[in-house]
Amino acid sequence: MKKEKHIGFEVKTLSNLIKRCFEEKLRVKNLDSLTGMQGWIIAYIHRQDNEEGKEIFQRDIEKEFKIRRSTATGVLQVMERDELIIREAVDYDARLKRIKLTPKAIKGQEMVLENIKEIESQLMRGLTQEEIETFFYLIDKIKVNVN
C-alpha cells in the first residue's frame, strides 16, 4: 500500500532542508551567527535599497515574507542587537521607523547572495526548464489557495 503524501508536510520538510543547507553554508563561511531568515531579510533590504531606492519598514518585511508582526519584531530586534540593521525615524511620520542595513550587514551581503545562488543551483539540479516552470506555477496556485 502506497503511503499517502500531504502537500503541507512535504513543503515544511523541504523548507527545513533548505534552511539547514543555507545555515550550513553560512557556518562554513564563519557567518553562522546569521540565520537563514536574517540572510533573506538582508538580501531583500539590500535589493530594495539598491535597485529601487525604496524605504523599507517592518510592514514590508511582514508582507514580503508572509510572517506575523510578532515574528518580524523578534527577528528585527535580534538583527538590531547584532548590529545588522538600524531603525531610523522618518520626518513625515513619527510612528514609522525605516530599516537600514549597517556596514556589517552590507559586508556579509555578498557572501549571503553567493549562498543563495549556490542553493538555488543545487535545488534546480537535474530539473528541466519545463519542470521548474511547472513547480513555480503549482506553488503560485497553492499560495492563492491558502491566502
RAFEN-V57173 format. One record per residue. N is the residue number from 1. RES is the residue in one small letter. PSI is psi in whole degrees, 0 to 359 (none if undefined). Layout:
n:N res:RES psi:PSI
n:N res:RES psi:PSI
This chain:
n:1 res:m psi:131
n:2 res:k psi:134
n:3 res:k psi:132
n:4 res:e psi:134
n:5 res:k psi:150
n:6 res:h psi:128
n:7 res:i psi:311
n:8 res:g psi:316
n:9 res:f psi:316
n:10 res:e psi:320
n:11 res:v psi:317
n:12 res:k psi:318
n:13 res:t psi:314
n:14 res:l psi:317
n:15 res:s psi:316
n:16 res:n psi:318
n:17 res:l psi:318
n:18 res:i psi:316
n:19 res:k psi:314
n:20 res:r psi:317
n:21 res:c psi:314
n:22 res:f psi:313
n:23 res:e psi:327
n:24 res:e psi:319
n:25 res:k psi:322
n:26 res:l psi:320
n:27 res:r psi:317
n:28 res:v psi:327
n:29 res:k psi:16
n:30 res:n psi:32
n:31 res:l psi:29
n:32 res:d psi:351
n:33 res:s psi:346
n:34 res:l psi:124
n:35 res:t psi:166
n:36 res:g psi:315
n:37 res:m psi:319
n:38 res:q psi:320
n:39 res:g psi:316
n:40 res:w psi:320
n:41 res:i psi:316
n:42 res:i psi:315
n:43 res:a psi:318
n:44 res:y psi:310
n:45 res:i psi:316
n:46 res:h psi:315
n:47 res:r psi:317
n:48 res:q psi:318
n:49 res:d psi:313
n:50 res:n psi:317
n:51 res:e psi:323
n:52 res:e psi:349
n:53 res:g psi:27
n:54 res:k psi:140
n:55 res:e psi:140
n:56 res:i psi:134
n:57 res:f psi:168
n:58 res:q psi:320
n:59 res:r psi:331
n:60 res:d psi:321
n:61 res:i psi:315
n:62 res:e psi:314
n:63 res:k psi:314
n:64 res:e psi:318
n:65 res:f psi:3
n:66 res:k psi:51
n:67 res:i psi:157
n:68 res:r psi:160
n:69 res:r psi:317
n:70 res:s psi:322
n:71 res:t psi:313
n:72 res:a psi:317
n:73 res:t psi:313
n:74 res:g psi:313
n:75 res:v psi:314
n:76 res:l psi:326
n:77 res:q psi:318
n:78 res:v psi:318
n:79 res:m psi:323
n:80 res:e psi:317
n:81 res:r psi:322
n:82 res:d psi:10
n:83 res:e psi:38
n:84 res:l psi:332
n:85 res:i psi:161
n:86 res:i psi:152
n:87 res:r psi:125
n:88 res:e psi:138
n:89 res:a psi:149
n:90 res:v psi:149
n:91 res:d psi:326
n:92 res:y psi:353
n:93 res:d psi:109
n:94 res:a psi:341
n:95 res:r psi:337
n:96 res:l psi:142
n:97 res:k psi:116
n:98 res:r psi:140
n:99 res:i psi:125
n:100 res:k psi:146
n:101 res:l psi:144
n:102 res:t psi:166
n:103 res:p psi:326
n:104 res:k psi:316
n:105 res:a psi:319
n:106 res:i psi:321
n:107 res:k psi:319
n:108 res:g psi:349
n:109 res:q psi:317
n:110 res:e psi:321
n:111 res:m psi:321
n:112 res:v psi:314
n:113 res:l psi:321
n:114 res:e psi:317
n:115 res:n psi:317
n:116 res:i psi:316
n:117 res:k psi:318
n:118 res:e psi:316
n:119 res:i psi:317
n:120 res:e psi:317
n:121 res:s psi:317
n:122 res:q psi:319
n:123 res:l psi:327
n:124 res:m psi:354
n:125 res:r psi:129
n:126 res:g psi:359
n:127 res:l psi:143
n:128 res:t psi:165
n:129 res:q psi:322
n:130 res:e psi:319
n:131 res:e psi:321
n:132 res:i psi:315
n:133 res:e psi:320
n:134 res:t psi:318
n:135 res:f psi:309
n:136 res:f psi:323
n:137 res:y psi:312
n:138 res:l psi:318
n:139 res:i psi:317
n:140 res:d psi:318
n:141 res:k psi:318
n:142 res:i psi:320
n:143 res:k psi:322
n:144 res:v psi:321
n:145 res:n psi:329
n:146 res:v psi:357
n:147 res:n psi:none
